[in-house]
Amino acid sequence: MNRRGFLRLSAGSLAALPLLKHPMASAQQTSPIAQAERRFIVAFAPNGYSYGRDSLHDLVCRDAAGSVRWRINTLGTALGELNCVSDISYNTTDASIYVVDRGNCRIQVFNLDGQPLRQWGGPGEEDGKFEFPYGIAIDDGGQVFVTDSMNHRVQVFASDGTFIRTFGELEQSGDGLNGPRGIALHPDGSIHVVDSANQRIQMYQKSGAYIGAYGSAGTDVGQFLFPSDIAITADGTRYIADSTSDFVTVFSPDGSTSLFQPKFGDGRLAKPRWLALRPDGSLYITGLPATAESFTYAPAVPNFAQFFS
């Protein structure tokens, strides 16, 4: 099992991201960031509570101070049991936690006390079924968007699991997808999908109508080597984790592009996989530290240049 760690950057420090000319041009960190509790994938509720995965098969709730409130860690197929959690999202319309239970090819929904409420999916190619579901995003109206990676599509559901539509198909050009992973909602209402095997980000309307793409295969700024996740801030800044190049690429609203390599202590945060935004705008980066341990970096970084200059 890969062990992954979080790096938290404050909203102010994100504005000072340096432009690097090439992914190999990394920078040395001058000060270590304190280690906090271990954590993997995570989603945040408006009250500061977090809902994360500490291992492949669990779901953990922590309060704003980081104390564990409850934990589910039963491997299995029954309602409330889990098998390889790959993403988590908070639904503001019903105050529930939506979990991509990848190993069981389904979506599970839990209330804020950790009680399982419902599930849908199962393995298959039909509408409402999944083959390697990976990412999840939920809009303000409660529509649920899930990347169905090995079916090379995005499926859209109502909050109760009712199937609405699907879009995308296996293609290397145009509006198609090839192994989609992360997914995020842009403030303009569009859907941005990490088209991993095609080394790009695809943009769609919520209806599934195709808008366009950005990014391409390569090692220059704005290019990817198997991107895995995306996070989009309220101002439209897009952060893309590239799990092969070890960099996070930043597409700014003004059209500029930059990238950075997360570091901690004497080691780098290799292979960033997942990204998450807290209500305060802080960015959490999940990767594979050089120490093969997993960390959560709770302190906000007061000066980005101190750690990435």
Secondary structure, DSSP 8 states (H G I E B T S, - for coil): ----EEEEE-HHHHTT----SSTT-----SS---------SEEE-TTS-EEE-SSTT-EEEE-TTS-EEEEE--BSSSTT-BS-EEEEEEETTTTEEEEEEGGGTEEEEE-TTS-EEEEEE-BSSSTT-BSSEEEEEE-TT--EEEEEGGGTEEEEE-TT--EEEEE--B-SSTT-BSSEEEEEE-TTS-EEEEEGGGTEEEEE-TTS-EEEEE-EESSSTTEESSEEEEEE-TT--EEEEETTTTEEEEE-TTS-EEEE--EETTEEEEEEEEEEE-TT--EEEEEEETTS------S--S-HHHHH-
